[in-house]
Amino acid sequence: MNENDKHTTGALNDADIVVFGGLGDLAIRKLYPALFHRLQAGQVNTNSKVYAISRAEKTPTEFTDLLKEKLSVSLSGEKPEDVQKLIDMCVYVRADLSQDDALADLKPHLREDKDIVRVFYFSTSSSLFGSITKNLSAQNLINAQSRVVLEKPLGNDSASSKAINDEISGYFDESQIFRIDHYLGKETVQNLMVLRFTNDLYENAWNSQNIENVQITVSESLGVETRANYYDKYGALLDMVQNHLLQLLCLVAMEPPSVLGADNVRDEKLKVLKSLRVFDEKMIQEQTAKGQYVKGTIDGERVSGYLDELDDANSNTETFVAIRANIDNWRWAGVPFYLRTGKRMSKRHSEIVINFKNVPHSVFPDDKPIDNNKLIISLQPEERIELVQNVKVPGPGGYRYKPTSLVLDYSSSFTDRFPEAYERLIMDVIRGNQTLFMRKDEVEASWDWVDSITKLWKESGMKNKSYEAGTDGPGDDVLLKGHEWNE
């Protein structure tokens, strides 16, 4: 057992884990590997069962062979006999969710012991969430130990999101609903709270008196590829900003909760969302930018443009968005929060950058500008925390200084295996810990703010600006007001 597991192991009830979309990409690449590693760590009991639900015609042998083949890629390097332990826990159940009795074949498999946790993982289109929930209820499969996990996106606007949530809330109590955002399971995101709330140095400086601006970037070098027609229904704003980026903003901006309880944390995040300034006609032009990638070069290879990957050559769906957000409260008044995300950008990376204000006066005789301090929290591809500060360059000849980084690199500082986000989140679901999951009122508040953007984009006829694949967006950053993106 590694160090990461020592403080989280303990006796767990067996779990019946039902994965809707059990043959899908998310299940194969993330969910089954996450369960495997928690099984290896002794946090999932081998008596637990995993039920893969899909409409595909598969015999038990065909399912087992397929799972073994797929996991040989997802879990390459692991011992085959260890992987087989997980495979032995998996059961395939065919279900056509459009039918009223779709889950009749699942019911005999689930154990009736009321102490056994039942996890229903909805890894499907949200348009099926209501049908799945009704089918679970029709077969009397929902009990006090049930939890339901909802993958994003929950709808495509405030109204559709509310309809989905209301439908599920008719069958599950809010304490049983886990709206998942895998970014919140990343170790560096977790460490953001530790960094702030256990270090007086940072928390005392965490306000408008000391911080110039905050930047949150999630960029991808990949295009939409096989997800093109799906992605075209949402775009960068709904696919990334409404959930991932707003959740990161909340963790940066929230007030300290009284204790680290689920509702205490989520109460503070909700206050941030309700303090976001809603956009008007003037702000939408000055504080947002949207773009769509065209052909370009990434790593020396020519790649297609967005419209080349679609069935609709006239699509106005954005693949890039940048926003200057304002939080109208005492702590953050006057501090711009810059949000940026896009496809086919120069590199794959996600980071939060806290840009501190510069010193009010330089005591050094030369006119060399002094670089401001930065706290850079990198989420991917590597997870690390970097503090950029000015230090003297060694040697005689006066005070020569330059910015230098102090780096906490997780991969080098912690030599044990680094758990993936889904591992933590799945275990939190089984344990019933909702701290890292969105509450219904959080989702509604985030949609209200995002809807103000989409509405004004439509009313103003705002068009996408083209950017070449392999670059970092359209480049016309009026919204930055003299600041620069961290590169």
C-alpha positions, 0 to 999 in steps of 0.5 A: 500500500502506498502513502496516498492510501494510508489515511483513506483506507478502512472497512467499507461496505460492499458496493454494487456499482452499476455503470450505464454506458458500460462499454463507453469510452469513459468507462473503459479509459477511466472508471474501470482503471480507477476501480482497479487501482482502488481494488489494489489499494484495498479500498474496494472489497472483492465481494463488490460487483460492477454491472456494465449496462449497454444495449449492445448484443454481447454474450458474457464471454464476448463481454469478458473478452472485450473488457480484457482487450480494452483493459490491456491498453488502459492498464498496460503494465499491470499484472494480468492476474491482478487485472483478472480480479477486476474482470471477475467482478464485472457482469454484463447486462444488456438493456434498451433504456427506451423500454419500460422494463429495460432493467428487469434483467438487472434486478436479480443481480443486485443484492437485497442487503440494505447495508450494501451501497448501490452506485448508479453511474450515468455515463450516458447522454443526459437526455437518457438520465430521466429514462434511466431513473424512471426504470430504476424506480419501476424495478424498485432498485432505489433504496436508502443506500443508493447513490447516483453519479451524473456526468456532465453536461447536464443540459445545454442551458438553465431550463434544460438543466433544471428539467433534468435535475428536477426529474432525478430529484423526484426519485433521489434525495439531494444527499444521494446525487453526485454531480461529478467534475473530474477536475475537482478530484485532481491532487493539485486542486485539492492542494489549493484548499490546503495551500490557502487554509493552512498557510497564513502567508497565502491567506493573508495575501489572498485578496484585492489588496495584493492580487492583480489578476487571476488566470485560469486556462484549460487548453487542448492541442487535440481537436474534436475528432470523433466527438465533432457532432456531439461537441457542435451541440455545446461548444467551448463555453458549455463544454468547459466553462460552465463546469470545469473553469467555474468550479476552479474559479470558485475554489480560488475565490471562495471564503474559508468554510467554518469546517471542511464539510460538504455543505460548508464548502458548497455554501461558500462556492455558491456565494462566489457564483452568485457574486459573479457580475452578469453580462450586459450588451457592452460587457459582452463585446469588451469582456468576451472573445470566441473563436473557431480553429482553422487548418494549422500545424501542431508538432510539425503535422498539418491538421484539419480545421473545425469545419472540416471535421463536421457534417455542418460546414456553416457551424458557428459553434466556438472552439475557443472562448476567453472571458474577463469575469468580475466577482462583486464582493468585498474580497475580490472587487476590482480583480479581473478573473481571466478564463480561457479554454480552447481546442487545437491550441499550441499545447495541452495544459491546465493551470491557475495563475495568481498574479500578485501586485508589484512592489509599490516602490523600487529601492534599486538604483537602476530602471530595470522593471521588477517582475511581479510574483506569481503562484502557478498551480499546474493541473496537467500535463504535470501536477505541480505548484510553482512560486515565482519570486525575484532573487539576486543573481550571484556575483559582484557588480551590484544588485542584479535580480531575476524571477526564479521559481520555487517548485513543488513537483508532485511526481518528484516530491512524492515517489508513490504512484499518483492516483487519478482524479476518478479514483478519489471521486469514486471512493467519495461516492461509495463513502457518501462524501459530497464535498467535491460534487456540485449541489443543485443550487450551484449548477443553477447559479452557474447556468444563470451566469453562462446563459447571460453570455450565450443570450447576448452572443446570440442577440448581438450576432457575435461571430467567431474569430478564426485562429490557426490550429497550433496557436493560442486563440484569435489573439485579439485580447482587448479583454485583458486590459493591458495584462498578458496571458501567462505562457 
